[in-house]
Amino acid sequence: MIYSESQTKYILILSLLVSSVLIFIMLYQSRGILLNDQSDVTKEDEGDLLMAILTSDSVSDQSWGSLAYKGQVMIEDEFPVDAVLHSGLYSEELVAGKAKEAIESGAELIIGHGQEFSPFFRDLAPYYPDVQFVTIHGTATYSNQAVYTFGKGKAEYFAGLAGALKSETGRIALIEIEDEKRGSPKFFQGVHHYKPEAEVFSQSVTSREDGAEAVGVMDELLKKGVDVIYSKGNAFNRDIIERAKEEDVYVIGYIEDQSYMAREYVLTSVTNDVPKAYVAILEDYFSKEGIPGGVTILGENEGVVDLAPFGPMFTKKELEFIESEIKRHTRGKLTF
């Protein structure tokens, strides 16, 4: 088909108009996408939660405070938060000062790394109703206070079984921190279920950092014939385990798998993955329901509490028995 000159001009003009419209539409849509992307980035930046973590401890290796630092790192990796960690807060003045400083800086969530912060938060909570106060362990009084703690019952029960199997004297002891004294009833229940004739002892020390005091308490227990000790002090356990090696007795570790300190003397450890508690707190904070008031108990389902592998002192028969008892409990055949 042959087009006239006028038709050719018309087709060219029409093509230019169509092309111009298409280019305009593409540019407009691109602009919208760019604006949306910029809007999303701004929203995320503005949505970062300002929060503070307070600990009375240092953040050195093996310290209770170091777990607060690990929790900070974990939540900053997983959530849109800007967390500031304040350590070494050993007095009421320091705690109140750092808490108020955090609030004035815009913090909406403050976590106290230990039950010692509960009374401080109780005093602050009514004056700052828009701030959420949380402690690892402890008590909660007001609606903007909450506690996250660990349900160690199952792990401690089977730690009691392990202690009962390896104690030759039938004398088994617990050493814990005075301020966190709970008695670990499931541990002793496990001991007595598998060794009804066992004698149990419970002692406490004033500080998780005082290895000398803990060893002094341990020495008194050794004089009574104790040969298995469940030591609930992640910091002073190093001193306890060193003395256990000297005295040829067994220890059940705490917080982490402490068999690396003395594989031949650590029966097992009741492990608490404390940093995962921080993850649980932030998951609740960002959930539709928010952080629940009162006490939240974290356990195996949240990956917070577990029992470390058993040591080489157990025979194959003993390990099979422990495993069978754990399976019986899982199936509901063994309750406690």
Number of C-alpha atoms within 10 A of each C-alpha: 3 6 9 9 8 9 11 12 12 12 12 12 12 12 12 12 12 12 12 12 12 12 12 12 12 12 12 12 12 12 12 12 12 12 12 12 12 12 12 12 12 11 11 12 12 10 11 13 18 18 21 26 23 23 25 20 20 18 19 11 10 16 17 23 23 18 22 29 21 16 22 21 14 15 22 14 10 11 14 17 18 14 19 16 18 23 21 14 18 13 10 11 11 15 22 17 12 18 24 15 13 20 18 10 12 14 21 18 21 24 25 26 27 24 20 19 25 24 15 17 28 17 13 18 20 15 9 15 14 13 19 22 29 30 26 25 22 21 22 23 17 18 15 22 27 26 26 25 20 19 16 22 18 22 23 27 24 25 28 27 23 25 30 24 16 17 19 15 14 20 22 28 21 22 24 23 18 13 15 18 14 9 14 18 13 19 23 26 19 24 29 18 15 16 17 12 11 17 16 16 14 16 18 22 23 13 17 23 18 15 18 13 17 25 22 13 16 22 16 12 22 19 9 12 14 23 23 31 29 29 26 23 26 18 19 22 27 19 16 26 26 15 16 23 16 8 12 14 20 26 30 28 30 21 23 19 20 24 21 8 15 17 14 16 23 27 27 27 27 27 20 23 19 22 19 20 25 23 19 18 23 19 16 14 15 13 10 8 8 12 23 16 17 16 18 18 13 19 20 15 8 14 14 21 26 21 22 21 12 19 18 14 15 14 10 10 9 14 16 12 13 18 13 12 16 18 13 13 14 11 10 9 10 11 9 10
